[in-house]
Each structure stands twice: as structure tokens, then as C-alpha cells.
Amino acid sequence: MFITKKKIFLYSSVLFPIFLVLNGCDKTEEQQHGALPVDITVVEKRDIPVVSHLTGRANATRKAEVRPQVTGILQKRLFTEGSIVQQGQQLYQIDPSVYEANVKSAEANLASAKANLRTTQLKAERYTSLLKQKAVSKQDYDDAQAAYLTAAAAVKSAEANLSTANINLQYTKVYAPITGTISRSNITEGALVSAGQVSPLTTIQQLDPIYVDLGQSAEENILLRKNLTEGKLAKDGKATVDIFYSDGTKYKYPGTIEFSEVTVDETTGMVNLRAIVPNPEHVIFPGIFLRGDINQGIMPKTLVVKANGVQREANGLTYAYIVDEKNTVARVNIVLGSQSGQYYIVNSGLKEGDKVIVSNTQKIRPGVPVTPIPPSDKANVSEKKQ
């Protein structure tokens, strides 16, 4: 079979355009691959809140262990366990019969002492008159005066004994020393209680407001004080605290830092920060584990980069891909500070205005040409599509 010149011409006229098209497609793919579009974020300066994420436990603002001050049989419990009691409210009644008898005995002793005082007083007055008349000796006069003074002292002693008896009688009624939530009763009716016993009758805790004791490392505390001293933090009033439960749920009432230890715990290396937090519904109980985010101030004009632009190697090295002046990829090692929301504070490695790549980071390498797409351009493209 012979191929004529005419057929060759026809074949050539058909294949040549196809070759051009295929060649053009390959060239376009190379161009697109060579200038890969990437999303970027620009390194900038922002006012960054300084927040410490600490953990701790809740403690009652006031706690009173109720103990008996006299010995006797417990007759009645006059409160509901777990309820809120008021200061001065009667909680228990101890059998008062012995103490009532002691009061009556003290009253009788006082009456006897007063009667004896009256007798010795009259005798001393008579001897004073007789001494002027020289009808009694000086010794008899002195004895009468001494007896009078002794009787007067006996009256005061009897009065003190009566006061003690009345106090002990009052102690048979056990009152709440503070206002707060009362726990269960450790003693039942009919039990013998004694003054100074080790175990309390019950415990009262004031839960509104409540303390949250948070632990901060000594290094963080030193850095905070240094930044405050050097004026690096814009701070107004007391530091506020956002409280979170162990599951991450935020508590609706923020607290304030009221107290900071001046010593470091040798076993943990931590400084105790005490926050006072409103607790009107009594949903926070003493001993519960909590997290506190302390808003310690504002770091003004701080160099930051978005967190999605930060890359990390397995060895812990932190770096970022940036777009250089030639629109090619460059890798820079960076040192970061604390995180605030979606931003990291940049300590070194980046400067203001650097374009950090946040997309297609698996497809790029240093020296590869890219087409940076700022966030504003992405928004415009989305609007045009809509």
C-alpha cells in the first residue's frame, strides 16, 4: 500500500493542531505548578491580652467547726443538714439541768456572801466609832476591818462564780458562729458531748463568695512582675479571672485576684494566687477542681502571627514558610511566646509585614514560586462567585 503526498499532507494537517494543543496544555500545567497559589497571613503588631491558664481548687471563704463548750447529753438537733444557717441561729441543745442547778447554787452562795458582808460591814463601822472613843483596842478594830474586806472579796468571788455558771448554762445552747452552708451532723441526739472534744459537732462553710486558689509557676510570676514594673503591660485595676470547670465549661461569673503569696512552695515551685469568685447559686463546692484564666493586662503593639501559619518538626523545632520578594518560598526558623486566641507572640525569626503561608504547605518547598493570596483577595473571590 502506497501513501500518496496528498494523504501525507492530510495527516499532517490533522495531527499538527493536536500536537500544538497537547503541547500547550503541558506548558500551562507547568506554569500553574510553578506558581502555586497559596493563602497567606501577614505578620503584624497587635494589642495582645496577657492570659495565664492556671489550675487550682475551690475553698470556702470562711469555715467554722462547731464544737461543744460544756459537757452533757445532746438533747436536740435544731437545723436541717445541708441548709444555710444564719449567724446566731441555735443548732443544738445540750441537757441544761446540771447547769441550771449550778446557777441556783451560785446564786445562793452569792446571797450568803452578801449577808456576811453586811454583818462585817456593820461591825467595822461600829468599831470605827468605838475606836474614836477608845472603847475598843486597835487590834479589835483592825480585825473588824479585815473581816469586812474579806467578806467584800467573797462577794466578788461569788459573783464571778455565778457569771461562770450562767455562761456554762448558755453554752448548753450551741449557736452558729457564722452564716453559711452547714454540713451533716456528726453527733446524734442522746450522745454524750464534752468540752474540747476533737471531733466537731458539724461544720459551717461560707460559699458565697468562694475562694479559688490557683498555682502559678515562679518564673511566670517573676515575668509578670517584671513586665508590670517596666511598663510593658497596660493594666487597669485588679486582674480578672475567668473560671472553667474540668470539662471546659465556662462559669458565668468572673472573679478577681485578691491575694498573691510572697513565698514559693519548695515542693512544687508554685506561687499561690487566690481569686474571689461570686457563687450565689452555690454550684461551686470546696475542693472542686477548676481552671482559671487570669487576664493580667494588655501587651501593646506586640508582633504576632496566626497559629495556622506555624509549622513544627518532630524534634520540636518551630518554623514558618514565607513569601520572599521574588514570590518564592523561604523557610525561617522562629521562636514563639505565649498563645493568645488564634495568635502566637513572635519573639524572633519574623518581622512585621512578612507574608506567612497558611495553605498548601505539603506541596511547597523553599525556592518554589508561588502566587500569594491575601485574606482580602479570598473574600473578593467568594463575593464574585456568589
Secondary structure, 3 states (H helix, E strand, C coil): CCCCHHHHHHHHHHHHHHHHHHHHHHHHHHHHHHCEEEEEEECEEEEEEEEEEEEEEEEEEEEEEECCCCCEEEEEECCCCCCEECCCCEEEEECCHHHHHHHHHHHHHHHHHHHHHHHHHHHHHHHHHHHHCCCCCHHHHHHHHHHHHHHHHHHHHHHHHHHHHHHHHHCCEEECCCCEEECCCCCCCCCEECCCCCCCCEEEEEEEEEEEEEEEEHHHHHHHHHHHHCCCCECCCCCEEEEEECCCCECCCCEEEEEECCCCCCCCCEEEEEEEECCCCCCCCCCCEEEEEEEEEEEEEEEEEEHHHCEECCCCCEEEEEECCCCEEEEEECEEEEEECCEEEEEECCCCCCEEECCCCCCCCCCCEEEEECHHHHHHHHHHHC
